[in-house]
C-alpha cells in the first residue's frame, strides 16, 4: 500500500510517498509560485515518478499547509501544526517541542509523547526571523542563501542587529557593510537576532526538551547553532527538514487508509 502527503506552503510545496511499512519511497520540493494547484500537481507527479508508481497506486492522499484546500487529488486535509508534530515525533520519538521556521512564518509547537499537540504559538504577522527575512539579508550581503550558515560560523564576533523588522534590518546590514565589518560577523548577528526572536515568541510557554527543528531555515547551520546557544539545549535537525509537514500528512494518510481497511 502506498500513501501520499502534500504540504502546500507559501514558498515551497512538498510531496512525499510512504509505503505501509512507513518507509519513505520518494519526495519532491517544488516552488509554490502563484498557482497553488499547479505546484501541488507538479510536486506529486514528480514524487510518483521517483517512486516509480502512478496516482492509481495511491490508496490515500492527505494535504496540509496554507494551500491544503487547493489540492484536487487529496482525500482530506489536516492542519500543518498536527502534521509537523506527527512528522517530528516519527523521526525523533522523544520530541516535546518543535520549532518550525518556514518561508513566511515561524511556529513553536508543544507536543506530548504520542505526538498530540498540546499548544502552539505562531508568528505570521511579520517576516522577521523567517526564510523570507534570510533571503533579503542574503541579497543585501551578496551571499548565496545556501552559504549563509557555514559562512556565519567563521565569525570573529557577533555584531548586534538591533532591528528585527526586515526593512530596517536590511538598512542596518548595509550600513555595517559600508563601514567595513566582515560579512561573517554580520551574518552571525543576523542569526543571533533570529534566535532571540524565537526565544521571545516562546514567551511564558517556554521550550521543553527534546527540541526538533523543521522547515527550510533548519538547513541554515548558523541559525541552528544560534538557537542552541540561546536555548542552552540540543536541537534535532532532520536530514531534510523541509519535508516534515508532508511526512506527517503521509503518516496520517496511512492511519486513515489502515483504519478504513480494517473497517471493511
Protein Blocks (a to p, Z undefined) as FASTA:
>chain_A
ZZddddddfkbccdddddfkopafbdcdddfbjmlmlmmmmmmmmmmmmnopafklpmbd
cdedjklmmmmklmbdcdfklmmmmmmmmmmmmbcbdcdddfkbccdddddfkopafbdc
ddfkbfghiaklmmmmmmmnopafklmmmmmmmpfbdcddfbfbfklmmmmmmmmmmnop
afklmmmmmmmmmmmmmmmmnmmnopadddddedjklmpmklmmmmmmmnopacdddfbl
mlmmmmmmmmmmmmmmmmmmmmZZ
